[in-house]
């Protein structure tokens, strides 16, 4: 065979091979399925936290019984080593700490023992903040430890959601990634084989994607990958301090914007390369996806920088990663982010998102609250 023909044939084969590879990348839906993650995923942000006090048994039981894929929580550690769920750095917004411990009301939650945390009322604040959704059964609700939330996730025979766990301010809790691994191992949540959850296929809580780990902190992501290399992880994305470098250095105080949401609506990455850098870091550190913020139509309290623009999602998908956006509650925004190409949504209104996906809940929120004793 002439040498020129051989070279030409090889070049043609190479070109055809490259063309085929480029034409058939794995789809986000396939990637999610391979990881055991529903697509699109319904992630109940601190439980059904529009309908009940966030991160309490009421919120998590309702989210579970509605059919959410995941119960989401922010993980902290008490002074005496108990892993528990709380979003804020301190206890003032969602408990009566100012009444029970007035001299310590500004202290970080991790400076309290578990016994002290259990004296707090984590439900009454919701009744005061949202009187139209108030219920007597919310009074006196307790802060939950991770064990409690695991028990809730396992508690409905018809549907077992997974857990979507954020290491919250991990620098305050050295070693929390290892503590989390040990707890999940102890409870049978790191392996689908021989799990205490049983063998019935009644929810994501049965599969290899039953736990998803999330963090804003690259160092914590690295630690989570070292401790639990086979567990899916998400790097949360944010424009601003300790996050994606913004195009503008003007602070909220300097901006003259009337609200935080109006300020963040104008914040964007310094350039496309800065956004891509964070996506690349997510992949390098072992994440299977990113968790970007969204710009909401009503510019409410949950509205931040628009990090789910179609080109951003496409870039992320092209790198083989999923996109789970936070935190979206209204149908107009469900459509907006889905049209942009996201693969899952953090929401305080799991029931509304399930309806949007035409995954109709078997009961309404009011009845589920009543059925669960609230």
DADA-V92272 format. One record per pair of residues at least 4 apart in sequence whose ideal C-beta (glycine too) atoms are under 8 Angstrom apart, sorted by the first residue. I is the first residue (numbers start at 0). GAP is how many residues later the second one is. If there is no record, write none. Layout:
BEGIN
i;gap
I;GAP
I;GAP
END
This chain:
BEGIN
i;gap
0;4
0;5
1;4
2;4
3;4
4;4
5;4
6;4
7;4
8;4
9;4
10;4
11;4
12;4
13;4
14;4
15;4
16;4
17;4
18;4
19;4
20;4
24;293
24;295
25;4
25;5
25;8
25;294
26;4
27;4
27;11
27;289
27;294
27;295
27;313
27;315
28;4
28;10
28;314
29;4
30;4
30;257
30;289
30;290
30;291
31;5
31;6
31;7
31;9
31;177
31;290
31;311
31;312
32;4
32;6
34;173
34;174
34;197
34;253
34;287
35;156
35;168
35;171
35;172
35;173
35;174
35;196
36;4
36;167
36;172
36;175
36;195
36;251
36;285
36;307
37;4
37;31
37;166
37;171
37;306
38;304
38;305
39;298
39;302
39;303
39;304
39;305
39;317
40;28
40;29
40;283
40;302
40;303
40;304
41;25
41;26
41;27
41;28
41;302
41;303
41;305
41;308
41;311
41;312
41;315
41;317
42;25
42;26
42;27
42;29
42;121
42;281
42;301
42;302
42;303
42;304
43;4
43;5
43;15
43;16
43;19
43;22
43;24
43;26
43;27
43;28
43;117
43;303
43;304
43;306
44;4
44;27
44;281
44;282
44;301
44;302
44;303
45;8
45;9
45;13
45;26
45;27
45;28
45;39
45;41
45;302
46;5
46;7
46;8
46;9
46;11
46;12
46;13
46;14
46;15
46;16
46;24
46;25
47;4
47;11
47;12
47;14
47;15
47;18
47;20
47;300
47;301
47;302
47;303
47;317
48;4
48;5
48;6
48;10
48;299
49;83
49;279
49;298
49;299
50;8
50;11
50;82
50;298
50;300
50;314
50;318
51;4
51;6
51;7
51;10
51;74
51;81
51;83
51;86
51;317
51;322
52;5
52;6
52;41
52;69
52;70
52;72
52;73
52;85
52;88
53;5
53;33
53;40
53;72
53;294
54;4
54;5
54;18
54;19
54;30
54;31
54;32
54;39
54;67
54;88
54;89
55;4
55;66
55;67
55;82
55;85
55;86
55;87
55;88
56;4
56;84
56;85
56;87
56;91
56;95
56;315
57;4
57;65
57;79
57;80
57;83
57;311
57;314
57;316
58;4
59;4
59;11
59;84
59;89
59;92
59;93
60;4
60;91
60;94
60;307
60;311
61;4
61;288
61;303
61;306
61;307
61;310
62;5
62;8
62;98
62;287
63;4
63;7
63;88
63;89
63;91
63;92
63;95
63;96
63;97
64;91
64;94
64;296
64;297
64;298
64;303
64;306
64;307
65;284
65;285
65;288
65;295
65;297
65;299
65;302
66;92
66;283
66;287
66;292
66;294
66;295
67;93
67;282
67;286
68;92
68;93
68;134
68;135
68;275
69;91
69;92
69;93
69;94
69;134
69;142
70;78
70;81
70;82
70;90
70;91
70;92
70;93
71;92
71;93
71;94
71;274
72;12
72;73
72;76
72;90
72;91
72;92
72;93
73;11
73;12
73;13
73;92
73;94
74;8
74;9
74;10
74;71
74;90
74;91
74;92
74;93
74;101
74;105
75;7
75;8
75;9
75;10
75;33
75;34
75;92
75;93
75;96
75;97
76;4
76;5
76;6
76;7
76;33
76;96
76;99
76;102
77;4
77;6
77;31
77;32
77;34
77;35
77;36
77;39
78;31
78;32
78;33
78;34
78;35
79;33
79;34
79;35
80;98
81;32
81;35
81;63
82;62
82;63
82;64
82;93
82;96
82;97
82;100
83;30
83;33
83;59
83;60
83;61
83;62
84;58
84;59
84;60
84;61
84;64
85;5
85;8
85;23
85;57
85;82
86;7
86;81
87;4
87;5
87;6
87;21
88;19
88;20
88;80
88;83
89;7
89;15
89;16
89;17
89;18
89;19
90;4
90;6
90;14
90;18
90;21
90;26
90;29
91;5
91;6
91;13
91;14
92;32
93;28
93;31
93;32
94;5
94;25
94;26
94;27
94;30
94;48
95;4
95;24
95;25
95;28
95;29
96;4
96;7
96;8
96;23
97;4
97;7
99;19
99;20
100;4
100;6
100;11
100;15
103;7
103;8
106;4
106;5
107;64
108;8
109;62
109;63
111;4
111;5
112;4
113;4
113;31
114;4
115;4
116;26
117;24
117;25
119;22
119;23
120;4
120;18
120;19
120;20
121;19
121;20
121;21
122;4
122;15
122;16
122;17
122;18
123;4
123;14
123;15
123;16
124;4
125;4
125;7
125;8
125;12
126;4
126;7
126;8
126;11
126;12
127;6
129;4
133;4
134;234
134;239
136;232
136;236
136;237
137;236
143;4
143;5
144;4
145;4
145;34
145;37
146;4
146;36
146;40
147;4
148;4
148;14
149;4
149;13
149;37
149;39
150;4
152;7
152;8
152;9
152;10
152;52
153;6
153;42
153;43
153;51
155;4
156;43
156;45
157;44
157;204
158;43
158;44
159;37
159;42
159;43
159;44
159;45
159;46
160;42
160;43
160;44
161;41
161;42
161;43
161;45
161;47
161;48
161;49
161;50
162;26
162;42
162;47
162;48
162;49
163;47
163;48
163;50
164;15
164;46
164;47
164;48
164;49
165;47
165;48
165;49
165;70
166;6
166;9
166;10
166;13
166;46
166;47
166;48
166;50
166;53
166;57
168;4
169;6
169;7
169;45
169;47
169;49
169;50
169;53
170;46
170;48
172;6
174;4
175;4
176;4
176;43
176;46
176;47
176;49
176;50
176;51
177;4
177;45
177;49
178;4
179;4
179;33
179;44
179;47
179;48
180;4
180;9
180;46
180;47
181;4
182;4
183;5
183;6
183;27
183;44
184;4
184;5
186;9
187;6
187;7
187;8
187;9
188;6
188;8
188;21
188;22
189;21
189;38
189;40
189;41
190;4
191;14
191;15
191;16
191;18
194;11
196;8
196;9
196;13
197;8
198;7
199;6
200;5
201;4
203;5
203;6
204;5
205;4
207;22
208;23
210;20
210;21
211;19
211;20
211;21
211;22
212;11
212;15
212;18
212;19
212;20
212;21
213;19
213;20
213;21
213;22
213;77
214;5
214;6
214;9
214;18
214;19
214;20
214;21
215;19
215;20
215;22
215;26
215;27
216;4
216;25
217;4
217;17
217;63
217;67
218;4
219;4
220;4
220;12
220;14
220;61
220;64
220;65
220;66
221;4
221;63
221;64
222;4
223;4
223;7
223;9
223;62
224;4
224;8
224;60
224;61
228;57
231;56
231;57
232;53
232;54
232;55
233;48
233;53
233;54
233;55
233;56
233;57
233;88
233;90
234;43
234;46
234;47
234;50
234;52
234;54
234;55
234;56
235;54
235;55
235;56
235;90
236;6
236;7
236;41
236;53
236;54
236;55
236;56
236;70
237;4
237;5
237;6
237;55
237;66
237;67
238;4
238;5
238;7
238;25
238;28
238;29
238;30
238;54
238;65
238;66
238;68
239;4
239;6
239;27
239;65
242;35
243;25
243;26
243;30
243;31
243;34
243;63
244;24
244;25
244;29
245;21
245;22
245;23
245;24
246;20
246;21
246;22
246;23
246;24
247;18
247;19
249;4
249;5
250;4
251;5
251;8
251;11
254;8
254;11
256;5
256;6
256;9
257;4
258;4
258;40
259;4
259;41
260;4
260;35
260;38
260;39
260;40
260;42
260;43
261;4
261;37
262;4
263;29
263;31
263;39
263;40
263;41
264;30
264;34
264;38
264;40
264;41
266;37
266;38
267;37
267;38
268;5
268;6
268;38
269;4
270;4
271;4
271;39
271;43
272;4
273;4
274;4
274;32
274;37
274;40
275;4
275;39
276;4
277;4
277;12
278;4
278;11
278;36
278;37
278;40
278;42
279;4
279;39
280;4
281;5
281;7
281;8
281;39
282;4
282;36
282;37
282;38
286;34
287;33
287;34
288;27
288;32
288;33
288;34
288;35
288;54
289;26
289;31
289;32
289;33
289;34
290;32
290;33
290;34
290;35
290;55
291;15
291;16
291;20
291;31
291;33
291;34
292;11
292;12
292;13
292;14
292;15
292;32
292;33
293;8
293;9
293;10
293;12
293;13
293;14
293;31
293;32
293;33
293;34
293;39
293;42
293;43
294;4
294;8
294;9
294;10
294;11
295;4
295;6
295;7
295;32
295;34
295;37
296;33
296;35
296;36
296;39
297;5
297;32
298;4
301;24
301;25
301;26
301;27
301;46
306;5
306;18
307;4
307;5
307;15
307;17
307;29
307;32
307;33
307;34
308;4
308;31
309;4
309;30
309;31
310;4
311;4
312;4
312;10
312;27
312;28
312;29
313;4
313;27
314;4
315;5
315;6
315;7
316;4
316;5
316;6
316;24
321;21
321;22
322;18
322;19
322;20
322;21
323;18
323;19
323;20
323;21
323;22
324;12
324;17
324;19
324;20
324;21
325;19
325;20
326;19
326;20
326;21
327;5
327;6
327;9
327;17
327;18
327;19
327;25
328;4
328;18
328;19
328;20
328;23
329;4
329;22
330;4
330;21
330;25
331;4
332;4
333;4
333;11
333;18
333;19
333;22
334;4
334;21
335;4
336;5
336;8
337;4
337;7
344;8
346;5
346;6
348;4
349;4
350;4
350;10
350;13
350;14
351;4
352;4
353;5
353;6
353;7
354;4
354;5
354;6
362;4
362;5
362;8
363;4
364;4
365;4
366;4
367;4
368;5
369;4
END
